[in-house]
Structures are given as C-alpha cells and as structure tokens.
Amino acid sequence: MSPQGWYIFHLMLMQRKSAFSRRGPDLVTEELVAVLTKKSSFEFKQLFDMVHEQLRARNAASGGEEMLRLRAYEKLQNLVSRGMVKKTGKKYKGLASLAKALTPDPVHVPAAK
C-alpha cells in the first residue's frame, strides 16, 4: 500500500472511531442510573445483582455474566470519575448530577464559513 493509501485508510479508521462517541447511553448505564437514583448506597456486588436482574428481565443480558460484570464495573467507574456517583469505601451512591448520564454529550459541529 502506498503512503497516500495508508494515510487515507488511517483517516477512514479515525472517522469510524469518532462516530461511536456520538451514541447515547447503553442499557448497562441506564440500569446503573436507575438503581443508583435510589436514596441508598450499594456495594458493587449488590448493585451488579440488581442491574443483572433488570437486564435479564429486559432480555438484554448477553455475552456472559463475567463480561457483563466487567462492563458494569467500567461504566460505574466512569460515572465516579465524571462526578455523578460518590464512592465511599466500597459503597457507591448516586449524586444529583446522575440524571445527566442518560443524555448524550452534545456533538460539536464546526461552523460553516
């Protein structure tokens, strides 16, 4: 492949990669938010059991329980780092800003000249 061809291919990959960031929240995040909006704190095991039960009820728990547990933990840590969930010791509690987790981030579109 020529250097120009490689550059075009690389740009195409970058465009595909950026398209995924525009998706809205997934089902795991929706269920995490639904559980964490309750007024109590949860340890991860208890939180995951509730999320897993809800996903199974929606017939959306695919890919195996361990993979789902990893995805849920990753999503939960993302919410913690964004300041929407407070972690105290081993317990997690949703904050008021958690409702924003279900709205997709605004997409920046450059203005036309």
LOVO-41867 format. One record per atom (N, C-alpha, C, CB): x, y, z; atom name; residue number from 1. Coordinates in pm, 1 decimal, always signed. Glycine has a CB too. Example, Ala and Ser with C-alpha at 12.3 -4.5 7.8 and 13.67 -1.06 7.14 Angstrom:
# residues 2
(romar (+1319.0,-569.0,+780.0),"N",1)
(romar (+1230.0,-450.0,+780.0),"CA",1)
(romar (+1320.0,-330.0,+780.0),"C",1)
(romar (+1130.8,-447.3,+904.6),"CB",1)
(romar (+1285.0,-225.0,+708.0),"N",2)
(romar (+1367.0,-106.0,+714.0),"CA",2)
(romar (+1290.0,+3.0,+787.0),"C",2)
(romar (+1408.4,-59.8,+572.5),"CB",2)
# end
This chain:
# residues 113
(romar (+86.4,-117.7,+0.0),"N",1)
(romar (+0.0,+0.0,+0.0),"CA",1)
(romar (+90.9,+123.9,+0.0),"C",1)
(romar (-98.2,-0.2,+124.7),"CB",1)
(romar (+56.9,+218.4,-82.2),"N",2)
(romar (+136.9,+340.5,-92.5),"CA",2)
(romar (+118.3,+426.3,+32.8),"C",2)
(romar (+98.0,+420.7,-219.4),"CB",2)
(romar (+210.3,+518.5,+58.9),"N",3)
(romar (+195.2,+606.4,+176.2),"CA",3)
(romar (+65.8,+685.9,+172.5),"C",3)
(romar (+312.8,+702.0,+185.6),"CB",3)
(romar (+24.8,+730.3,+53.2),"N",4)
(romar (-100.4,+806.3,+43.8),"CA",4)
(romar (-220.5,+716.2,+74.9),"C",4)
(romar (-115.5,+868.9,-97.2),"CB",4)
(romar (-216.5,+594.0,+24.4),"N",5)
(romar (-325.0,+498.6,+50.9),"CA",5)
(romar (-335.9,+467.3,+198.9),"C",5)
(romar (-303.4,+369.4,-27.9),"CB",5)
(romar (-220.5,+451.4,+264.6),"N",6)
(romar (-219.6,+424.4,+408.4),"CA",6)
(romar (-278.0,+542.5,+485.5),"C",6)
(romar (-76.5,+394.6,+456.9),"CB",6)
(romar (-244.9,+663.5,+443.5),"N",7)
(romar (-295.7,+783.6,+509.9),"CA",7)
(romar (-448.4,+791.9,+497.0),"C",7)
(romar (-229.8,+910.3,+449.9),"CB",7)
(romar (-500.7,+763.5,+380.3),"N",8)
(romar (-646.2,+766.8,+358.8),"CA",8)
(romar (-713.0,+658.3,+443.2),"C",8)
(romar (-680.7,+747.3,+207.7),"CB",8)
(romar (-653.7,+539.0,+443.7),"N",9)
(romar (-708.0,+430.0,+524.3),"CA",9)
(romar (-710.2,+467.8,+671.8),"C",9)
(romar (-626.3,+301.8,+503.7),"CB",9)
(romar (-603.1,+529.7,+718.6),"N",10)
(romar (-594.7,+572.8,+858.3),"CA",10)
(romar (-702.8,+677.0,+889.8),"C",10)
(romar (-454.6,+630.6,+888.3),"CB",10)
(romar (-726.5,+770.3,+798.9),"N",11)
(romar (-831.8,+870.3,+819.5),"CA",11)
(romar (-969.5,+805.1,+826.6),"C",11)
(romar (-829.0,+974.4,+707.1),"CB",11)
(romar (-991.8,+704.4,+743.6),"N",12)
(romar (-1120.8,+634.2,+745.1),"CA",12)
(romar (-1141.5,+564.7,+879.6),"C",12)
(romar (-1128.4,+531.0,+629.6),"CB",12)
(romar (-1036.7,+504.7,+932.9),"N",13)
(romar (-1047.8,+440.1,+1063.2),"CA",13)
(romar (-1078.3,+541.9,+1172.4),"C",13)
(romar (-919.1,+364.4,+1096.2),"CB",13)
(romar (-1014.5,+657.2,+1165.6),"N",14)
(romar (-1037.6,+761.5,+1265.4),"CA",14)
(romar (-1181.5,+811.1,+1257.8),"C",14)
(romar (-939.5,+878.6,+1245.4),"CB",14)
(romar (-1236.5,+821.6,+1137.0),"N",15)
(romar (-1374.3,+867.0,+1123.0),"CA",15)
(romar (-1470.5,+766.0,+1183.8),"C",15)
(romar (-1408.4,+890.7,+975.6),"CB",15)
(romar (-1446.2,+638.5,+1160.6),"N",16)
(romar (-1531.7,+535.7,+1218.6),"CA",16)
(romar (-1524.9,+539.8,+1370.3),"C",16)
(romar (-1491.7,+397.1,+1167.4),"CB",16)
(romar (-1405.4,+555.3,+1422.5),"N",17)
(romar (-1386.1,+556.3,+1566.9),"CA",17)
(romar (-1462.4,+672.4,+1631.3),"C",17)
(romar (-1236.5,+565.5,+1600.6),"CB",17)
(romar (-1460.7,+789.4,+1569.2),"N",18)
(romar (-1528.3,+904.9,+1627.3),"CA",18)
(romar (-1679.7,+893.2,+1620.1),"C",18)
(romar (-1484.0,+1031.0,+1557.6),"CB",18)
(romar (-1730.9,+815.0,+1525.9),"N",19)
(romar (-1875.7,+800.1,+1514.1),"CA",19)
(romar (-1934.6,+730.1,+1635.8),"C",19)
(romar (-1910.6,+722.7,+1387.6),"CB",19)
(romar (-1859.6,+641.5,+1699.5),"N",20)
(romar (-1910.8,+570.2,+1814.6),"CA",20)
(romar (-1928.8,+660.1,+1935.5),"C",20)
(romar (-1819.8,+457.1,+1848.8),"CB",20)
(romar (-1854.7,+766.7,+1945.7),"N",21)
(romar (-1866.8,+854.2,+2061.9),"CA",21)
(romar (-1997.7,+932.4,+2062.3),"C",21)
(romar (-1750.0,+950.3,+2066.6),"CB",21)
(romar (-2070.5,+929.3,+1954.4),"N",22)
(romar (-2196.5,+1004.0,+1946.0),"CA",22)
(romar (-2316.9,+922.2,+1990.9),"C",22)
(romar (-2218.6,+1051.8,+1804.6),"CB",22)
(romar (-2295.2,+796.8,+2022.8),"N",23)
(romar (-2406.3,+713.5,+2065.3),"CA",23)
(romar (-2456.3,+757.4,+2202.6),"C",23)
(romar (-2365.0,+566.0,+2068.0),"CB",23)
(romar (-2580.6,+730.6,+2228.1),"N",24)
(romar (-2638.1,+760.6,+2357.7),"CA",24)
(romar (-2597.6,+656.0,+2459.7),"C",24)
(romar (-2789.5,+769.5,+2348.3),"CB",24)
(romar (-2651.7,+665.0,+2578.9),"N",25)
(romar (-2616.0,+569.3,+2683.5),"CA",25)
(romar (-2664.2,+428.6,+2648.6),"C",25)
(romar (-2674.9,+613.1,+2818.0),"CB",25)
(romar (-2592.0,+329.3,+2695.4),"N",26)
(romar (-2630.2,+192.1,+2667.6),"CA",26)
(romar (-2718.8,+138.4,+2780.3),"C",26)
(romar (-2505.3,+103.9,+2649.7),"CB",26)
(romar (-2763.3,+15.5,+2765.6),"N",27)
(romar (-2856.1,-42.2,+2861.9),"CA",27)
(romar (-2792.7,-60.6,+2999.6),"C",27)
(romar (-2907.2,-175.1,+2811.0),"CB",27)
(romar (-2664.5,-94.1,+3004.1),"N",28)
(romar (-2597.4,-112.1,+3133.1),"CA",28)
(romar (-2596.6,+19.9,+3209.7),"C",28)
(romar (-2452.4,-164.3,+3113.1),"CB",28)
(romar (-2562.5,+128.5,+3140.9),"N",29)
(romar (-2562.6,+260.0,+3205.9),"CA",29)
(romar (-2703.3,+298.0,+3250.7),"C",29)
(romar (-2506.7,+367.3,+3110.8),"CB",29)
(romar (-2803.0,+271.4,+3166.8),"N",30)
(romar (-2941.4,+302.3,+3204.7),"CA",30)
(romar (-2980.5,+230.8,+3333.4),"C",30)
(romar (-3037.9,+263.3,+3091.8),"CB",30)
(romar (-2945.9,+102.8,+3343.6),"N",31)
(romar (-2982.4,+26.7,+3462.6),"CA",31)
(romar (-2901.8,+70.8,+3584.6),"C",31)
(romar (-2962.0,-122.1,+3437.9),"CB",31)
(romar (-2773.6,+104.1,+3565.3),"N",32)
(romar (-2694.2,+156.5,+3676.7),"CA",32)
(romar (-2755.9,+284.8,+3731.4),"C",32)
(romar (-2549.1,+182.1,+3632.3),"CB",32)
(romar (-2795.0,+373.5,+3641.0),"N",33)
(romar (-2856.7,+500.4,+3682.8),"CA",33)
(romar (-2988.8,+474.2,+3754.1),"C",33)
(romar (-2879.3,+593.1,+3560.9),"CB",33)
(romar (-3068.0,+380.8,+3702.2),"N",34)
(romar (-3196.9,+350.6,+3764.8),"CA",34)
(romar (-3178.9,+302.4,+3909.1),"C",34)
(romar (-3271.9,+244.5,+3683.0),"CB",34)
(romar (-3078.6,+219.4,+3932.2),"N",35)
(romar (-3056.1,+168.3,+4067.6),"CA",35)
(romar (-2995.0,+276.2,+4156.4),"C",35)
(romar (-2964.8,+44.3,+4064.2),"CB",35)
(romar (-2897.9,+350.2,+4102.8),"N",36)
(romar (-2825.5,+448.0,+4184.3),"CA",36)
(romar (-2906.7,+573.9,+4215.1),"C",36)
(romar (-2698.2,+487.0,+4114.5),"CB",36)
(romar (-3018.2,+595.9,+4147.5),"N",37)
(romar (-3100.4,+712.1,+4179.0),"CA",37)
(romar (-3182.5,+689.5,+4305.8),"C",37)
(romar (-3192.8,+744.6,+4061.8),"CB",37)
(romar (-3183.1,+566.7,+4355.5),"N",38)
(romar (-3247.3,+540.5,+4484.2),"CA",38)
(romar (-3163.7,+607.8,+4591.9),"C",38)
(romar (-3262.0,+386.3,+4511.5),"CB",38)
(romar (-3221.3,+633.3,+4705.2),"N",39)
(romar (-3155.8,+713.6,+4808.7),"CA",39)
(romar (-3056.8,+636.5,+4895.5),"C",39)
(romar (-3259.2,+774.3,+4896.2),"CB",39)
(romar (-3022.2,+512.7,+4859.8),"N",40)
(romar (-2931.0,+436.7,+4944.7),"CA",40)
(romar (-2799.2,+409.3,+4873.1),"C",40)
(romar (-2995.7,+305.1,+4987.9),"CB",40)
(romar (-2701.6,+362.1,+4949.4),"N",41)
(romar (-2570.7,+327.0,+4896.4),"CA",41)
(romar (-2565.7,+176.5,+4873.0),"C",41)
(romar (-2457.4,+372.0,+4992.8),"CB",41)
(romar (-2484.3,+135.3,+4776.4),"N",42)
(romar (-2474.3,-5.1,+4741.2),"CA",42)
(romar (-2328.6,-45.6,+4727.4),"C",42)
(romar (-2550.4,-33.8,+4611.9),"CB",42)
(romar (-2296.9,-166.8,+4771.5),"N",43)
(romar (-2168.5,-225.6,+4736.8),"CA",43)
(romar (-2181.7,-277.6,+4594.6),"C",43)
(romar (-2126.6,-339.9,+4837.5),"CB",43)
(romar (-2067.5,-298.4,+4527.7),"N",44)
(romar (-2074.3,-335.0,+4386.4),"CA",44)
(romar (-2148.8,-465.6,+4364.2),"C",44)
(romar (-1935.2,-345.5,+4328.8),"CB",44)
(romar (-2126.4,-565.6,+4448.0),"N",45)
(romar (-2193.1,-694.4,+4427.4),"CA",45)
(romar (-2344.4,-678.8,+4430.8),"C",45)
(romar (-2148.5,-795.4,+4533.5),"CB",45)
(romar (-2394.1,-607.2,+4529.9),"N",46)
(romar (-2539.2,-584.2,+4542.3),"CA",46)
(romar (-2588.8,-503.2,+4422.1),"C",46)
(romar (-2572.7,-509.7,+4676.0),"CB",46)
(romar (-2514.7,-401.0,+4384.7),"N",47)
(romar (-2551.6,-316.9,+4271.1),"CA",47)
(romar (-2555.2,-398.9,+4142.3),"C",47)
(romar (-2453.2,-199.4,+4256.8),"CB",47)
(romar (-2452.5,-480.6,+4120.1),"N",48)
(romar (-2447.8,-561.9,+3999.0),"CA",48)
(romar (-2562.0,-663.0,+3996.0),"C",48)
(romar (-2313.3,-634.0,+3988.6),"CB",48)
(romar (-2593.5,-724.6,+4109.1),"N",49)
(romar (-2702.7,-821.6,+4111.9),"CA",49)
(romar (-2834.1,-757.2,+4069.3),"C",49)
(romar (-2716.8,-882.3,+4251.7),"CB",49)
(romar (-2857.9,-634.8,+4114.3),"N",50)
(romar (-2980.8,-564.2,+4077.5),"CA",50)
(romar (-2981.1,-528.4,+3929.1),"C",50)
(romar (-2997.0,-437.2,+4162.3),"CB",50)
(romar (-2867.4,-479.6,+3879.5),"N",51)
(romar (-2856.1,-443.2,+3737.5),"CA",51)
(romar (-2871.1,-567.9,+3650.9),"C",51)
(romar (-2720.0,-373.1,+3708.6),"CB",51)
(romar (-2806.1,-676.4,+3689.4),"N",52)
(romar (-2812.5,-800.7,+3611.6),"CA",52)
(romar (-2955.0,-854.4,+3606.3),"C",52)
(romar (-2718.5,-906.6,+3671.4),"CB",52)
(romar (-3023.9,-848.5,+3718.3),"N",53)
(romar (-3163.5,-893.8,+3722.8),"CA",53)
(romar (-3250.9,-811.6,+3627.7),"C",53)
(romar (-3218.4,-884.4,+3866.5),"CB",53)
(romar (-3232.8,-680.5,+3628.3),"N",54)
(romar (-3311.3,-593.6,+3539.5),"CA",54)
(romar (-3278.6,-619.1,+3392.7),"C",54)
(romar (-3286.1,-446.5,+3573.4),"CB",54)
(romar (-3150.3,-639.1,+3361.4),"N",55)
(romar (-3111.6,-666.0,+3223.6),"CA",55)
(romar (-3166.2,-800.2,+3176.5),"C",55)
(romar (-2959.6,-663.1,+3209.7),"CB",55)
(romar (-3167.5,-898.9,+3264.4),"N",56)
(romar (-3225.4,-1028.3,+3227.5),"CA",56)
(romar (-3374.9,-1014.5,+3203.7),"C",56)
(romar (-3198.4,-1133.3,+3336.8),"CB",56)
(romar (-3442.3,-931.5,+3283.9),"N",57)
(romar (-3585.8,-908.8,+3265.1),"CA",57)
(romar (-3613.0,-841.8,+3130.3),"C",57)
(romar (-3642.2,-822.4,+3379.9),"CB",57)
(romar (-3520.4,-759.8,+3085.2),"N",58)
(romar (-3534.1,-692.0,+2955.1),"CA",58)
(romar (-3479.5,-776.3,+2840.7),"C",58)
(romar (-3462.3,-557.3,+2957.9),"CB",58)
(romar (-3431.0,-896.3,+2873.2),"N",59)
(romar (-3369.0,-986.7,+2776.4),"CA",59)
(romar (-3249.2,-918.5,+2709.7),"C",59)
(romar (-3472.1,-1031.3,+2669.8),"CB",59)
(romar (-3170.4,-847.3,+2789.9),"N",60)
(romar (-3056.9,-771.6,+2736.9),"CA",60)
(romar (-2925.8,-810.5,+2803.1),"C",60)
(romar (-3080.5,-623.1,+2754.5),"CB",60)
(romar (-2923.5,-921.9,+2875.2),"N",61)
(romar (-2800.8,-965.9,+2943.0),"CA",61)
(romar (-2732.8,-1071.0,+2856.7),"C",61)
(romar (-2831.5,-1022.6,+3085.8),"CB",61)
(romar (-2662.5,-1026.8,+2755.4),"N",62)
(romar (-2594.6,-1120.7,+2666.5),"CA",62)
(romar (-2444.1,-1108.7,+2683.2),"C",62)
(romar (-2634.4,-1095.9,+2519.8),"CB",62)
(romar (-2371.5,-1209.6,+2639.7),"N",63)
(romar (-2226.2,-1205.3,+2644.2),"CA",63)
(romar (-2166.1,-1268.7,+2766.9),"C",63)
(romar (-2181.0,-1066.3,+2635.7),"CB",63)
(romar (-2245.7,-1324.5,+2855.2),"N",64)
(romar (-2193.6,-1390.5,+2974.0),"CA",64)
(romar (-2191.1,-1298.0,+3093.8),"C",64)
(romar (-2055.2,-1443.2,+2947.7),"CB",64)
(romar (-2209.9,-1357.0,+3209.8),"N",65)
(romar (-2220.0,-1278.2,+3332.5),"CA",65)
(romar (-2089.4,-1209.2,+3368.7),"C",65)
(romar (-2263.6,-1366.2,+3446.7),"CB",65)
(romar (-1976.5,-1277.8,+3350.4),"N",66)
(romar (-1848.0,-1216.3,+3386.6),"CA",66)
(romar (-1817.0,-1095.4,+3299.0),"C",66)
(romar (-1734.8,-1319.0,+3375.2),"CB",66)
(romar (-1845.5,-1106.1,+3169.2),"N",67)
(romar (-1822.1,-993.6,+3078.3),"CA",67)
(romar (-1913.7,-877.8,+3114.9),"C",67)
(romar (-1844.6,-1035.7,+2931.1),"CB",67)
(romar (-2037.2,-908.8,+3148.7),"N",68)
(romar (-2131.6,-804.7,+3189.4),"CA",68)
(romar (-2086.2,-738.9,+3319.5),"C",68)
(romar (-2273.1,-863.6,+3205.8),"CB",68)
(romar (-2032.1,-818.0,+3411.4),"N",69)
(romar (-1981.0,-763.4,+3537.4),"CA",69)
(romar (-1866.9,-665.4,+3510.7),"C",69)
(romar (-1933.1,-877.2,+3630.6),"CB",69)
(romar (-1777.5,-700.8,+3419.4),"N",70)
(romar (-1667.0,-610.7,+3383.9),"CA",70)
(romar (-1717.2,-482.3,+3320.0),"C",70)
(romar (-1570.1,-680.6,+3289.4),"CB",70)
(romar (-1813.8,-495.9,+3229.9),"N",71)
(romar (-1870.1,-377.1,+3164.6),"CA",71)
(romar (-1939.1,-287.1,+3265.7),"C",71)
(romar (-1968.9,-417.7,+3054.6),"CB",71)
(romar (-2015.0,-347.1,+3357.7),"N",72)
(romar (-2085.4,-268.3,+3458.7),"CA",72)
(romar (-1985.8,-196.9,+3549.5),"C",72)
(romar (-2179.1,-358.0,+3542.1),"CB",72)
(romar (-1877.7,-264.4,+3586.6),"N",73)
(romar (-1777.6,-202.1,+3672.9),"CA",73)
(romar (-1709.9,-85.6,+3600.7),"C",73)
(romar (-1672.6,-305.9,+3717.7),"CB",73)
(romar (-1679.3,-106.3,+3473.5),"N",74)
(romar (-1617.7,+1.0,+3393.8),"CA",74)
(romar (-1711.1,+121.4,+3383.0),"C",74)
(romar (-1581.2,-50.3,+3252.7),"CB",74)
(romar (-1837.8,+96.8,+3356.8),"N",75)
(romar (-1935.7,+206.1,+3346.2),"CA",75)
(romar (-1951.0,+277.6,+3480.3),"C",75)
(romar (-2072.9,+152.0,+3298.8),"CB",75)
(romar (-1951.1,+200.6,+3588.6),"N",76)
(romar (-1963.9,+260.0,+3721.2),"CA",76)
(romar (-1843.2,+348.5,+3752.5),"C",76)
(romar (-1978.9,+150.3,+3827.9),"CB",76)
(romar (-1723.3,+302.2,+3722.0),"N",77)
(romar (-1603.4,+382.3,+3746.8),"CA",77)
(romar (-1602.9,+508.3,+3661.0),"C",77)
(romar (-1477.4,+299.5,+3719.5),"CB",77)
(romar (-1658.1,+498.8,+3540.9),"N",78)
(romar (-1671.1,+616.0,+3454.5),"CA",78)
(romar (-1764.0,+719.0,+3519.2),"C",78)
(romar (-1724.3,+575.3,+3314.9),"CB",78)
(romar (-1873.8,+673.7,+3577.2),"N",79)
(romar (-1967.2,+764.5,+3644.4),"CA",79)
(romar (-1901.6,+827.2,+3768.1),"C",79)
(romar (-2096.5,+689.2,+3684.5),"CB",79)
(romar (-1818.7,+750.6,+3837.7),"N",80)
(romar (-1746.7,+803.7,+3953.9),"CA",80)
(romar (-1649.8,+912.0,+3908.9),"C",80)
(romar (-1670.9,+690.9,+4028.9),"CB",80)
(romar (-1573.9,+884.1,+3802.6),"N",81)
(romar (-1474.7,+982.1,+3756.1),"CA",81)
(romar (-1539.9,+1107.9,+3700.1),"C",81)
(romar (-1385.3,+919.7,+3650.1),"CB",81)
(romar (-1663.0,+1097.2,+3650.9),"N",82)
(romar (-1735.0,+1213.7,+3600.0),"CA",82)
(romar (-1806.3,+1290.9,+3711.2),"C",82)
(romar (-1835.8,+1170.3,+3495.0),"CB",82)
(romar (-1795.7,+1243.5,+3834.7),"N",83)
(romar (-1854.9,+1313.9,+3948.0),"CA",83)
(romar (-2004.5,+1293.8,+3961.7),"C",83)
(romar (-1826.6,+1458.9,+3936.7),"CB",83)
(romar (-2058.8,+1186.6,+3906.4),"N",84)
(romar (-2202.1,+1160.3,+3913.1),"CA",84)
(romar (-2236.8,+1056.5,+4019.5),"C",84)
(romar (-2252.5,+1114.1,+3778.0),"CB",84)
(romar (-2134.6,+982.4,+4062.5),"N",85)
(romar (-2151.5,+881.3,+4166.0),"CA",85)
(romar (-2040.7,+902.6,+4268.3),"C",85)
(romar (-2148.0,+735.4,+4106.4),"CB",85)
(romar (-2076.9,+892.8,+4395.3),"N",86)
(romar (-1978.4,+908.6,+4502.2),"CA",86)
(romar (-1941.2,+770.8,+4554.7),"C",86)
(romar (-2033.4,+999.1,+4617.1),"CB",86)
(romar (-1810.1,+746.3,+4565.2),"N",87)
(romar (-1761.8,+620.2,+4619.5),"CA",87)
(romar (-1706.2,+647.5,+4758.7),"C",87)
(romar (-1653.5,+555.5,+4526.6),"CB",87)
(romar (-1761.6,+579.5,+4857.7),"N",88)
(romar (-1714.5,+591.0,+4995.6),"CA",88)
(romar (-1678.9,+449.9,+5041.2),"C",88)
(romar (-1823.4,+657.6,+5090.4),"CB",88)
(romar (-1549.8,+424.3,+5054.2),"N",89)
(romar (-1506.3,+289.0,+5087.7),"CA",89)
(romar (-1541.1,+195.7,+4973.7),"C",89)
(romar (-1570.8,+240.4,+5219.4),"CB",89)
(romar (-1628.2,+98.9,+5001.2),"N",90)
(romar (-1672.0,+4.8,+4897.7),"CA",90)
(romar (-1815.1,+32.3,+4853.3),"C",90)
(romar (-1660.5,-138.5,+4948.5),"CB",90)
(romar (-1872.6,+142.4,+4896.7),"N",91)
(romar (-2012.4,+172.9,+4864.8),"CA",91)
(romar (-2022.1,+284.9,+4762.8),"C",91)
(romar (-2089.3,+210.9,+4991.4),"CB",91)
(romar (-2123.9,+274.3,+4679.5),"N",92)
(romar (-2148.9,+371.6,+4573.5),"CA",92)
(romar (-2285.5,+434.3,+4595.6),"C",92)
(romar (-2140.6,+305.4,+4433.1),"CB",92)
(romar (-2291.7,+565.5,+4575.1),"N",93)
(romar (-2418.3,+638.0,+4590.6),"CA",93)
(romar (-2431.0,+738.4,+4477.3),"C",93)
(romar (-2426.3,+709.8,+4729.3),"CB",93)
(romar (-2547.2,+740.8,+4413.6),"N",94)
(romar (-2572.3,+834.2,+4305.0),"CA",94)
(romar (-2588.7,+975.9,+4356.6),"C",94)
(romar (-2695.5,+792.6,+4227.1),"CB",94)
(romar (-2535.9,+1073.0,+4282.9),"N",95)
(romar (-2549.3,+1214.1,+4317.5),"CA",95)
(romar (-2655.7,+1277.7,+4228.9),"C",95)
(romar (-2413.7,+1288.3,+4302.5),"CB",95)
(romar (-2687.9,+1403.2,+4256.1),"N",96)
(romar (-2793.3,+1473.1,+4180.9),"CA",96)
(romar (-2759.1,+1483.2,+4032.4),"C",96)
(romar (-2815.6,+1613.7,+4238.6),"CB",96)
(romar (-2631.8,+1493.5,+3998.9),"N",97)
(romar (-2592.1,+1508.7,+3857.8),"CA",97)
(romar (-2602.9,+1378.8,+3779.7),"C",97)
(romar (-2450.0,+1560.5,+3849.0),"CB",97)
(romar (-2641.9,+1269.0,+3844.3),"N",98)
(romar (-2650.1,+1138.6,+3777.4),"CA",98)
(romar (-2752.0,+1138.4,+3663.5),"C",98)
(romar (-2686.1,+1030.5,+3878.3),"CB",98)
(romar (-2852.8,+1222.3,+3671.5),"N",99)
(romar (-2953.9,+1228.0,+3565.5),"CA",99)
(romar (-2893.6,+1268.0,+3431.2),"C",99)
(romar (-3064.1,+1325.9,+3603.4),"CB",99)
(romar (-2782.4,+1343.5,+3434.9),"N",100)
(romar (-2717.0,+1385.0,+3310.1),"CA",100)
(romar (-2649.1,+1269.2,+3238.5),"C",100)
(romar (-2615.0,+1493.4,+3338.6),"CB",100)
(romar (-2629.6,+1158.4,+3306.8),"N",101)
(romar (-2561.8,+1042.9,+3246.7),"CA",101)
(romar (-2644.2,+982.0,+3134.3),"C",101)
(romar (-2533.0,+937.0,+3352.9),"CB",101)
(romar (-2773.4,+1003.7,+3133.5),"N",102)
(romar (-2859.2,+945.3,+3030.8),"CA",102)
(romar (-2875.8,+1033.5,+2907.9),"C",102)
(romar (-2993.6,+916.0,+3088.7),"CB",102)
(romar (-2825.7,+1154.9,+2913.7),"N",103)
(romar (-2832.9,+1241.6,+2796.6),"CA",103)
(romar (-2699.2,+1237.0,+2724.5),"C",103)
(romar (-2869.7,+1387.6,+2836.5),"CB",103)
(romar (-2699.3,+1216.2,+2593.4),"N",104)
(romar (-2572.2,+1210.9,+2521.0),"CA",104)
(romar (-2501.7,+1345.4,+2524.5),"C",104)
(romar (-2594.7,+1167.5,+2376.3),"CB",104)
(romar (-2369.0,+1340.6,+2521.5),"N",105)
(romar (-2291.9,+1463.5,+2517.4),"CA",105)
(romar (-2321.0,+1537.9,+2388.4),"C",105)
(romar (-2141.6,+1434.5,+2530.5),"CB",105)
(romar (-2327.9,+1670.9,+2393.9),"N",106)
(romar (-2354.4,+1745.8,+2271.7),"CA",106)
(romar (-2238.9,+1726.4,+2172.9),"C",106)
(romar (-2375.0,+1896.4,+2303.1),"CB",106)
(romar (-2276.6,+1715.7,+2046.7),"N",107)
(romar (-2177.3,+1696.2,+1940.8),"CA",107)
(romar (-2135.4,+1831.7,+1890.2),"C",107)
(romar (-2232.9,+1608.4,+1824.8),"CB",107)
(romar (-2005.3,+1854.9,+1888.9),"N",108)
(romar (-1952.8,+1981.6,+1839.0),"CA",108)
(romar (-1945.2,+1975.2,+1686.5),"C",108)
(romar (-1812.7,+2012.7,+1900.7),"CB",108)
(romar (-2017.2,+2065.0,+1620.6),"N",109)
(romar (-2014.4,+2073.0,+1475.1),"CA",109)
(romar (-1951.4,+2206.8,+1438.0),"C",109)
(romar (-2158.6,+2058.1,+1413.2),"CB",109)
(romar (-1840.7,+2205.2,+1365.2),"N",110)
(romar (-1778.1,+2331.8,+1328.9),"CA",110)
(romar (-1869.2,+2415.7,+1239.5),"C",110)
(romar (-1645.2,+2306.5,+1258.8),"CB",110)
(romar (-1865.5,+2544.1,+1260.0),"N",111)
(romar (-1948.8,+2635.4,+1180.5),"CA",111)
(romar (-1896.2,+2643.7,+1037.4),"C",111)
(romar (-1952.2,+2776.7,+1244.7),"CB",111)
(romar (-1988.9,+2651.7,+944.3),"N",112)
(romar (-1951.8,+2663.8,+802.7),"CA",112)
(romar (-1906.8,+2807.3,+774.2),"C",112)
(romar (-2071.4,+2624.1,+709.9),"CB",112)
(romar (-1810.9,+2819.9,+686.2),"N",113)
(romar (-1759.9,+2954.1,+653.3),"CA",113)
(romar (-1835.1,+3013.4,+538.1),"C",113)
(romar (-1611.6,+2949.7,+620.4),"CB",113)
# end
